[in-house]
């Protein structure tokens, strides 16, 4: 049986595969919005000891 962390990562990956739009909202409302093109997908990565969240949108599989 897999551990809970691995199960959570698998669930997050499945949910991210369904995402077709990225929206960033700040105090002024929508500051950025992007609809994905055919074949693009969202992936993310935490950096700088968890202080930076990088979001990648492309057809490339970054193997995070």
Legacy VTK file of the C-alpha trace (Angstrom):
# vtk DataFile Version 3.0
C-alpha trace
ASCII
DATASET POLYDATA
POINTS 64 float
0.000 0.000 0.000
1.246 3.511 -0.805
1.648 6.129 1.907
-0.669 9.138 2.303
1.842 11.589 0.840
2.139 9.589 -2.374
-1.641 9.290 -2.603
-2.019 13.065 -2.151
0.508 13.739 -4.920
-1.313 11.382 -7.273
-4.646 13.058 -6.512
-3.176 16.533 -7.087
-1.680 15.405 -10.408
-5.052 14.034 -11.545
-6.790 17.307 -10.629
-4.145 19.410 -12.396
-4.654 17.438 -15.621
-8.226 18.811 -15.770
-7.210 22.491 -15.418
-7.756 24.537 -18.601
-7.416 28.081 -17.240
-5.039 29.842 -14.873
-6.303 32.952 -13.060
-4.355 35.127 -10.625
-6.485 37.412 -8.453
-5.183 40.302 -6.366
-6.784 43.250 -4.564
-7.647 44.843 -7.937
-9.384 41.714 -9.240
-8.090 39.464 -11.997
-4.533 40.539 -12.648
-3.708 37.631 -14.989
-5.764 35.060 -16.834
-4.688 32.503 -19.401
-6.669 29.814 -21.161
-4.549 26.810 -22.089
-3.994 25.810 -25.694
-4.582 22.270 -26.922
-2.144 19.873 -25.249
-0.870 22.337 -22.643
-0.966 21.488 -18.974
-0.213 23.072 -15.643
2.623 21.954 -13.398
4.036 23.620 -10.316
7.169 23.650 -8.214
8.010 25.096 -4.795
11.425 26.762 -4.496
13.403 28.893 -2.038
12.524 26.758 0.984
8.831 26.951 0.077
8.740 30.734 -0.311
8.359 30.717 -4.109
5.656 28.966 -6.131
6.529 28.545 -9.817
3.760 27.639 -12.240
4.575 26.157 -15.630
2.100 26.087 -18.518
3.317 24.246 -21.593
3.173 21.050 -23.592
6.523 20.058 -22.076
6.493 17.513 -19.243
8.838 19.018 -16.644
9.008 15.760 -14.611
8.649 17.597 -11.330
LINES 1 65
64 0 1 2 3 4 5 6 7 8 9 10 11 12 13 14 15 16 17 18 19 20 21 22 23 24 25 26 27 28 29 30 31 32 33 34 35 36 37 38 39 40 41 42 43 44 45 46 47 48 49 50 51 52 53 54 55 56 57 58 59 60 61 62 63
